[in-house]
């Protein structure tokens, strides 16, 4: 549980869980541009992720 004394431990554990779930990407990168019709499949996958 988070309290005023354990923020760094709490954050480390949260980032580990989010990293395992592959959700931490949202905290580390800006949203990519919306893919257009001529976008490559890899760009579409990145946007969906």
Backbone bond lengths (Angstrom), bond angles and torsions (degrees), N, CA, C in turn:
res aa  C-N    CA-C-N  psi(-1)  N-CA   C-N-CA  omega(-1)  CA-C   N-CA-C  phi
1 X - - - 1.443 - - 1.534 108.46 -
2 X 1.306 115.51 141.69 1.462 121.19 -178.98 1.520 110.30 -80.56
3 X 1.323 114.97 132.02 1.463 120.76 170.85 1.526 106.95 -139.78
4 X 1.294 118.02 -175.85 1.455 121.11 -174.97 1.513 115.36 -70.10
5 X 1.318 118.43 -10.25 1.455 121.12 -175.20 1.527 113.91 -107.06
6 X 1.317 118.80 -11.44 1.462 119.69 -172.44 1.530 113.74 -122.28
7 X 1.314 117.97 26.31 1.455 120.24 -175.85 1.525 112.53 -59.07
8 X 1.323 119.32 -45.66 1.466 120.74 -176.55 1.526 111.57 -63.86
9 X 1.331 117.44 -40.35 1.474 120.15 176.50 1.521 110.47 -66.08
10 X 1.329 116.70 -42.93 1.458 122.26 -179.82 1.524 110.30 -61.53
11 X 1.337 116.84 -46.63 1.456 120.79 -179.25 1.522 110.78 -62.55
12 X 1.312 117.74 -42.48 1.460 121.79 179.36 1.529 110.77 -60.14
13 X 1.314 116.78 -43.53 1.469 120.76 179.72 1.528 111.47 -68.13
14 X 1.321 117.05 -40.77 1.467 120.79 178.36 1.519 110.50 -63.65
15 X 1.326 117.69 -45.36 1.468 120.92 -179.82 1.529 110.91 -64.21
16 X 1.313 117.90 -34.94 1.460 121.44 176.71 1.527 110.68 -63.78
17 X 1.317 116.33 -47.10 1.474 120.39 179.55 1.532 110.31 -64.09
18 X 1.326 117.53 -45.39 1.457 120.14 179.45 1.527 111.33 -64.53
19 X 1.321 116.57 -35.73 1.460 120.27 177.30 1.514 111.53 -65.04
20 X 1.319 116.91 -40.35 1.470 120.77 177.46 1.517 111.25 -65.80
21 X 1.330 116.24 -31.60 1.453 120.55 179.20 1.526 111.51 -87.65
22 X 1.332 117.32 -2.60 1.463 124.05 -178.47 1.525 111.76 62.37
23 X 1.322 116.62 31.88 1.457 121.85 177.53 1.524 110.89 -100.44
24 X 1.323 117.34 -18.45 1.456 120.33 -177.01 1.516 112.35 -64.98
25 X 1.308 118.32 -14.48 1.464 122.18 178.49 1.526 110.62 -56.57
26 X 1.305 116.79 -35.55 1.458 120.78 -179.39 1.522 112.16 -65.47
27 X 1.316 117.43 -24.10 1.455 120.94 179.48 1.522 112.59 -87.28
28 X 1.328 117.44 -16.19 1.456 120.40 -174.37 1.518 114.04 -107.48
29 X 1.311 119.07 -16.90 1.464 121.61 -175.23 1.518 110.48 -131.43
30 X 1.332 115.79 149.84 1.459 120.36 171.94 1.521 108.70 -74.38
31 X 1.313 116.10 157.89 1.458 120.26 178.68 1.527 109.47 -64.32
32 X 1.338 118.04 130.61 1.462 119.48 178.08 1.522 110.27 -71.38
33 X 1.332 116.86 161.60 1.462 119.18 179.19 1.528 111.13 -64.39
34 X 1.320 115.53 151.48 1.466 121.18 179.19 1.523 108.36 -64.21
35 X 1.345 117.24 129.70 1.465 119.19 -179.08 1.528 111.61 -66.67
36 X 1.309 114.61 143.27 1.463 121.96 177.51 1.523 108.74 -98.54
37 X 1.304 116.74 177.52 1.467 121.14 179.16 1.521 111.71 -60.07
38 X 1.326 116.83 -33.47 1.464 120.46 -177.09 1.534 112.98 -91.67
39 X 1.330 117.46 7.42 1.467 121.47 -179.75 1.529 111.10 -68.66
40 X 1.329 114.20 149.31 1.461 120.13 178.26 1.529 109.29 -73.70
41 X 1.334 117.62 154.27 1.470 120.09 178.53 1.529 113.23 -57.53
42 X 1.335 117.10 -35.07 1.471 119.19 179.17 1.525 111.46 -64.90
43 X 1.327 117.77 -33.78 1.462 121.10 177.58 1.526 110.61 -68.98
44 X 1.322 116.18 -36.37 1.464 120.51 178.18 1.537 110.55 -66.35
45 X 1.336 115.60 -41.35 1.467 120.49 -179.96 1.526 109.84 -64.45
46 X 1.325 117.01 -43.53 1.463 121.03 178.71 1.528 110.11 -60.03
47 X 1.320 117.04 -43.13 1.468 120.14 -179.03 1.535 110.22 -65.71
48 X 1.312 117.32 -42.79 1.466 120.67 179.84 1.521 111.44 -63.74
49 X 1.327 116.17 -37.17 1.468 121.44 -179.59 1.504 109.01 -65.37
